[in-house]
Amino acid sequence: MKIAWFCIPAHGHTNPALGVVRELTSAGHRVYFFSFEMFREKIEQAGATFIGCDGYDFEMEDKGNADRVGKDKVFATELLVSSTLALDEMTTKKVEEINPDLVVSDSVAFWGKLV
């Protein structure tokens, strides 16, 4: 089975997913994990194919903005909308190429819900 997996660049979202990904790949499934460079090594160690979502400006490079996400709901919403719009074309194209049997999307990775 081919699985497209989408996750936000956060340890609390990515790390728990990797155990499931490891089990899936160990069972012979192909997992294509859409994430960010900071998690590439862990994702590949879990047996998944890493697909980078870097190169889009999510305003998260600024530590102050990253801290705001959990505290400022308006800012977090704007960030999620801009991220989703920025990633839409790339993720749609990649998913068409992969033609997965299953799509798994993190609760906050809205760009994965649109494919």
Protein Blocks (a to p, Z undefined) as FASTA:
>chain_A
ZZdddddddfklmmmmmmmmmmmmmnopacdddddfklmmmmmmnopacddfehiaehlm
pmklmmmmmmmmmlmmmmmmmmmmmmmmmmmmmmmmnopabdcddfklmmlmmZZ
